[in-house]
């Protein structure tokens, strides 16, 4: 998705315990702390014109990449980030325990939504506590690299990239905050229905945050983004070290090169689709 001639290619990313994942609509790359760089391609996006559904359709490939379930161009499976998975499991266990305690205490209908929202935010703090410290610095490195790309700053100039903000409007933290606020409204239904409602809620919140990011200078846009940006500053990102920022830049450089290779291939063979 290249957008207008003056708009930079839209990229996203994810921090890993030992590096940074970057991806465009059609390509991805992972740079590791030990210097390894892996690249790969993504299938063409489905239902990208349908709001909410397009978010959910892209969720599974993104999760597969983050958890090491996709192969790169070298056709070898990456190591599963067990440290990140352990943090998720421990945070989820704490959420289940808190929910069971609330049920046992018989919280009233009025108090329960506040408890659910608080539990979500507590889970985020626990995930932060149990995850490797470097992961949050890599999260900052990811944001700085993306911001530099969007501003036309050379990714090879690590010092210039480090001067960019580690807070970004498209960070998933922005989604998590409002999801925590809205989640109580879909709880209490049968489990299968609750799962479907939650996924739809996730897609809807993501769409609204994307819209707010496009109008971040308006009052409503600022209000929608402010809580997530505050959480990024306080909890989910840290200032990266120069070598960690270099890893983030390497990931984005490799990702953009892989994407450009696909575009060039498609231009040379217009009768054939982009390789998945």
N, C-alpha and C positions, 0 to 999 in steps of 0.2 A: 504494500500500500504506500505508494510514493507521494501521493497528494499533489499539490501544485508544484510547478517548477522551482519556486522559491522556498517551499517548505521542506525541511529535512525529513528523511525517511523515519517513520515512527518506530521506535524500538522500546522494548521492555526488558526486564531482567529479574534476577533472583539471586540473593546471596546464598552461598553454600558454606559449610564449615571450613572448606579448604580452597575457596575460590569464588568465582563469579560466573553466572550463566547469563548470557544475553541472547535475545531472540527478536527477529522481525516476524512479519506475517508468514514468511516462507523459509527462513533459515535460523539456525542457532549456533552458538559457540560457547564453550566453557574453557576458561583459563584457570589453571590450578596454581597453587602457591609454589609447587616444585618446578614450574616452568612448562608443564604440558599444556597443550591447547588442542581441544577436540572440536570438530565442527560437524554439522549435519543439516539436513533439510527437513522441512515440514510439509505435510500435504496441504493442498489448497483449502483455504478456509471455507466452511459450509455455512449457509444461512447468514452470511455477513450483513445482509440488508435487513434482517429481522431483529429488532431490539430484544434484549434479554436472552433470547435463544442463542444469539451469536456469542454472548459471554459464556454460556454454559458449554457450547460446542468447542470453545477453545480451552476450556478448563482442564479437561482430561489430558491432552497432549502436554500442556504446561506442567501439570503435576507429574506426568511420566518422566519428563526431562529432569525436573528437580529432584526426583527420587532415584535417578539412575536407571530407569527402566527402558530407555531408548538407546539404540546403538548409534555411534557416530559414523563418519565416512570411513574410519579405519575398521568398522564392523567388529568392534569389541565392546563388551558390556562394561559400563563404568562401575566403580565400587559404589555400593549403596551407602548413603550418608547416615550411618547408624546413629551418630551423635544427634543429628537433627530429629531423626525418628524417635529416639529415646526421649528427647525433650517434649515432643508432641504427645507421646504416650503418657508421660508423667503429668503433663498439663491436663490432658483429657481425664486421667484418673482422678485428679483433684476436682475437676468439674463434676464428675459423676458422684464423688463423695459429698461435695457441697450440696448437690441437688437432692441426694438421698437424705441428708441432714435437714434440708428445708422441708421435704415431704414429711419426715418424722415429726418435725416441730409444728406442722400444720399451719404454715404461713397463710394469711388471708389472701383473697384474690387481689386486694389493693396493693399489698406489699410484694406479692410474688414477681410482678414485672420488674420492679427495681432490683430485686434479688437476682433475677436472671441476667439483667444487664451488668450488674456488679460481678457476677460469676464469670461472664465473658471477659471482662476487663482483667479480672484476677488471673484467668487462664493465660492472657497475653503476658502478664507480668511473670507468671511461672515459667512460660516458654522462654522468656528472656533470661530468667535465672538459670534454667537448666541447659540452655544452649551454649556452645563454645563462644567465648568472648570475641574471637576473631570474626565470627559470622556477622556480628552487628557492625564491625568496622568494614567488612566486605559489603554490607548493605549500604553503608555510606559511600563506599567507593563506587558501587553500582550507580547510585543516584548522581554522584558528581560526574561520572563519565557520560551518562545520558544527558545531563544538563549541558555539558560541554559540547556534545554532538549537536544538540538543539540550538546552541548559540554560535556554532561555527568555529569553535575553539579546536585547535589541533590536538588530537588525542595523544600524539607523541610528546606533547609538552606537559609532562606530569605535574610540574609546578603550577601551570596555569589551570589545569583540571582540578588540582587540590584547592584552588581558590574559589571554586564553584560551591554552591550550597549543597548540603547533604539532604535537604528536605525537598521532596518532589510531590507535585500535585497528583500524580498517577500512582502513588505508592499504595499497595494493598492495605496498609495501616489505616488509610482514610476510609476504606470500605469496612474494615473490622469494627471501627468505632460505631458507625451508624447501624451495622448489622447487629451489634450488641444491643443497641437501643430498640431496634425493631423486632428482634427475635422473640420477645415475650408474646407478641401478637399472633404468632403461629404455633406456639406450644399448646399442649393440651389436646390436640387432635390425635386420632389413631396414628400409630408410628409411620405407616406407609404414606399417609396423607401429609403428615408433618414433614417428612423428608422432601416430598415434592414441593410443598409450600416453601420450605426453607431454600431450596435451590432456586425457585422463582424469585424469592426475596433477594437472594444473593445477586442474581442477574439484574434485578431492578435497581438495587443499591449501587451496583457497579456502573450502570448506565447513568444514574443521577450524578455520581461522583465524576464521571467522564465529562458530563455536561458542565458541571461546576468548574472543572479544570479549564474548560474553554472560555469561561466567563469569570475567571478568578479575580478580576478587578471590580466586579459588581459586588454589591453588599451581600446578596444571597449566595453568590459563589464563594465569597470570603467566609461567610458564616458556615457553609457546608464543609469547607476544607479546614477551617481553623482547628477543630478538635483533633483530627488526624495528624495535621502538621505538628501540633503540640506533642502528641504521642510519639511521632517520629523523633522529635528533638530530645525528648526525655527518656524514651524507652527503646525504640526499635532501630535506631541508627547511632553510630559513634564515628568520630573523626578517624579516617583510615591513616595508616602509616604510608609513607611514600611507596614502599614495595607492594603494599596491598592495593594502593591506587593504580600502580602499574599493571597489576593483574587485572583489575577492572577495565582498564584501557585496552589491554591485549584482547580481552574477551570481546569487546565491542568492535575493535578493528577487524578481528577474524570473522565476526558475525556479519558485518557490513560487506566484507570481501566475498563471503559465501553468497550473500544475497545478490550482490552485483554480478557474480558469476552466473547465477540462475537467470537474471534478467538478460544478460548478454547471450546466453544459450538460447533463450526464448526468442530474442530478436533475430538470431541467425537461422532459427528453424521455426518460423511462425506457424507452420501447419501442425506442429506438435505441442502438446501441453508441457508446462514446466515439470521437470522430473520430481516425483514425490520424495 
